[in-house]
Amino acid sequence: MQKQGLQLFSMLVVLTIVTLVNYNFFPALSITGVTLLNLLVVVTAAYCCDFVVAMIVAFLAFLTINYFFTEPRYTFEVAHAESWASLICFLIVSVVVTSLVKQLKFQTLQSKIASDRAHFARTLAENLAIASEINQLLLGVCHLLNTEFSKSIGIVQFEENDEKNTEDNGAYQITFSAGNIEIPDHRLLNWVSENGKPISPYTDYWTDTITKSKHWLLPFNRLPSKDPILIVGDIANDESIETYAAIKSCVDQISQAYQRLNNSEKARSAELLAQEEMIQNSLLASISHDMRTPLTSILGAATTLQQANLNPAQAMQLNALIASQARYLAATTENILSLIQLESSAVKGIAMDWQSPEEIIGAVAALYQDQGEPTPLKISSSKKVLLIKGNANLLMQTLVNLIENAKQAHIGNEPILIEVVKANERIHISINDRGPGFDESFSTTQIKKFSSSTSKGFGLGLSIVQAVAKLHNAIFTIHHREGGGVCATLSFAAAGMDPPNAG
């Protein structure tokens, strides 16, 4: 009402100004000019004001023409039939123009609303299609609905109580929101969850005593469930049913996307569980197969040592066998623990600093020298100071694993070659042997835990190398060495260079 009063006052001011202009210039304008200017005021009122205000302005414009400009002037009498015809025509044209302008404006507004809703529907559908996580989906739709409908939007979810031996099973919490919104009465939320029905004045079961709420509550599931509930706040008393229907339609689409992602996450969880069980089964199978032989050897040797008729040479041989098999079991156990720690570090991260590849290789070579290693190592490195960012202990363990693999395959007296070179802004550390090599079709993507190409071992060496490379954003490659053998290479980003996205 206040809005209409302000509109009427504004148009009266405009009509007064136009009347003064007509009055002062009436001899030049004549009755035709006056009529057209007043008709312009009517059209302006029809476009800018409510229909009632526009009709009042049209009638007042009719009266000003009659009073000020129709003979006899300054009365509401009409002296000639032609003047009556002109006035009546003006009034009819004013009413018709007002109606047409209002209809055109309404159709234009509806067309714009339809266009905006279509654009919003496309945007919503695109966001629902590309959403890959439930949290991303719920947060995105809150902001989309808030922007489109200018209302506070929230997502309520039931949070179960982890504590046992308590009567409180959980509570509803607003997990995502856009705008200022309060959590509704929990009894209403329970009712919506238990019945799968929305709460709003446009439902048959809305009552002022039971379900009345200052929010609209729309469940994601039409069946009883603990699925999320959409809350719509900032509800006006005269809110249209069209707005409610539009939001409800959006919730139906959102619920479908939510169910899709929810099912996808359940499937992923089941797949991860199956993979974990498969890995555990593989580990148990490998342990039962590969650890039984060395344990049997140790047990047999220890039993034989208990015999009294052994000569010193036989006892020494049996002790050496026990020590060898024990070292193998220790190394295998260490590799298993290392792989578990690396997989945990992939989530938590590891401490890194700038390291010298030459110093790390020197420490590894010294380790083999202290052990009296019969297989010689040859180191070839750049004279320039090279630095890579990494964890020294993990890098040493990685090089040891590569060297151990090379030792098992190496044939002849030629030393195992360890090279450090810088090429294409990257630092490459390579372990080169003269063994039989891999098949032509072999790729590092074929490396699997608990899978070995030899009759003995878990196949964890290369898996550890691959895991360490991933933690350091390095690239691990294996290719044939010219002249025979294998070249296993770790490629790191040089100092000052960004690391690649290692797969």
HUBEL-V805748 format. One line per field, one symbol per residue. phi: phi as a letter, one per 20 degrees, with the letter a starting at -180 (. if undefined). burial: I if it has 9 or more other ideal C-beta (glycine too) atoms within 8 Angstrom, else O. Layout:
phi=???
burial=???
//
This chain:
phi=.fffffffffffffffffffffffdfgefmffffffffffffffffeedffffffffffffffffffecdfffmbeececfffgfffffffffffffgfffffffffffffffffffffffffffffffefdcffffffffgffffffdlcfccddcedfeffelcfeeqbeceebbcnebdffgfffffffffdmcfdafedfdfcfeddfbecedcffcedgadfgcedddleefdffffffffffffffffffffffffffffffffffffffffffffffffffeeeffffffffffffffffeeeegffffffffffffffffffffffffffffffffffeencfcbfcegfffffffffffffemffffdddccffffdcceadfffffffffffffffffefcnefffeddccdbllcdddcddccefndfgefbffefcfmccedfcoemegfffgfffgffeldddccbfefnoocddcdddffgndfffefe
burial=OOOIOOIIOOIIOIIOOIIOIIOOIIOOIOIOIIIOIIIIIIIIIIOOIOOOIIIIIIIIIIIIIIIIIIOOOOOOOIOOOOIIOIIOOIIOIIIOIIOOIIOOIOOOOOOOOOOIIOOIOOIIIOIIOOIOOIOIIIIIIIIIIIOOIOIIIIIIIIOOIOOOOOOOOOOIIIOIIIIOIOIIOIOIIOIIIOOIIIIIOOIOOIOOOOIOIOIIIIIIIOOOIOIIIIIIIOIOOOOOOOIIIIIIOIIOIIIIIIIOIIOOIOOOOOOOOOOOOOIOOIIOIIOOOIIOOIIOIIOOIIOIIOOOOIOOOIIOOIIOIIOOIIOIIOOIOOIIOIIOOIIOIIOOOOOOOOIOIIOIIIIIIOIIOOOOOOIOIOIOIOOOOIIIIIIIOIIIIIIIIIIIIIIOIIOOOOOIIIIIIIOOOIIIIIIIIIIOIOOOOOOIOOIOIIOOOOOOIIIIIIIIIIIIIIIIIIOIOIOOIOOOIIIIIIIIIIOOOOIOOIO
//
